[in-house]
Amino acid sequence: MKREMIPVPKPRSNFLTVQCEKCSATTTVFSHTTANIKCSGCGEPIAQSSGSKARILGKVVATLDQ
């Protein structure tokens, strides 16, 4: 019996490390977040929910791959 290899698609979402433009603190956020995320240091918004992919307002420092 031969097994058939079925490719599994890579997810389009991932986690991002975002640096605040104002205070340079870093926060890890989900790329498709459903909530508005504020900086843990100064309270400035760093990610806004948009219905699908979030609008990132800070600088993306790293992408955490699976």
LUMBA-190758 format. One line per 3 residues: number of its first residue (from 0); their letters; for each residue z, x negated, y of C-alpha. Coordinates in Angstrom, 3 decimals. Example, Ala and Ser with C-alpha at 12.3 -4.5 7.8 and 13.67 -1.06 7.14 Angstrom:
# LUMBA-190758
0 = AS = 7.800:-12.300:-4.500  7.140:-13.670:-1.060
//
This chain:
# LUMBA-190758
0 = MKR = 0.000:0.000:0.000  -1.140:-1.509:3.293  0.869:-0.824:6.446
3 = EMI = -0.994:0.057:9.594  0.180:-1.664:12.777  0.635:0.826:15.595
6 = PVP = 0.872:-0.781:19.036  3.814:0.346:21.147  3.026:0.556:24.866
9 = KPR = 5.105:-1.547:27.251  7.202:0.584:29.622  6.068:0.704:33.237
12 = SNF = 9.632:0.729:34.527  12.073:-2.163:34.697  15.144:-3.410:36.498
15 = LTV = 14.769:-5.350:39.754  17.141:-7.700:41.531  16.821:-6.811:45.217
18 = QCE = 18.154:-8.879:48.127  19.309:-7.063:51.265  17.358:-8.050:54.389
21 = KCS = 20.463:-7.750:56.596  23.290:-9.492:54.704  21.439:-11.277:51.829
24 = ATT = 23.601:-9.644:49.110  21.791:-8.983:45.809  21.855:-5.741:43.817
27 = TVF = 20.180:-4.780:40.547  18.315:-1.437:40.747  16.042:0.547:38.430
30 = SHT = 12.395:0.591:39.547  12.124:4.378:39.092  15.538:5.340:40.462
33 = TAN = 16.258:8.998:41.232  18.961:8.232:43.803  18.954:6.381:47.100
36 = IKC = 20.636:2.984:46.639  22.611:1.245:49.386  23.601:-2.412:49.658
39 = SGC = 27.041:-3.107:48.232  27.764:-5.558:51.060  26.743:-3.813:54.290
42 = GEP = 25.672:-0.280:53.285  22.027:-0.601:54.383  19.552:1.329:52.189
45 = IAQ = 17.678:-0.985:49.793  15.879:1.575:47.568  14.729:5.148:48.221
48 = SSG = 13.819:7.719:45.597  10.241:8.961:45.912  9.782:11.161:42.844
51 = SKA = 8.317:8.398:40.675  8.465:4.689:41.521  11.200:3.929:44.061
54 = RIL = 10.406:2.566:47.500  12.097:-0.844:47.668  13.275:-1.693:51.199
57 = GKV = 14.750:-5.140:50.470  13.213:-8.299:49.053  12.578:-8.291:45.272
60 = VAT = 14.075:-11.544:44.008  13.574:-11.112:40.250  12.284:-8.693:37.624
63 = LDQ = 14.379:-8.274:34.503  11.998:-7.952:31.532  12.937:-6.440:28.218
//
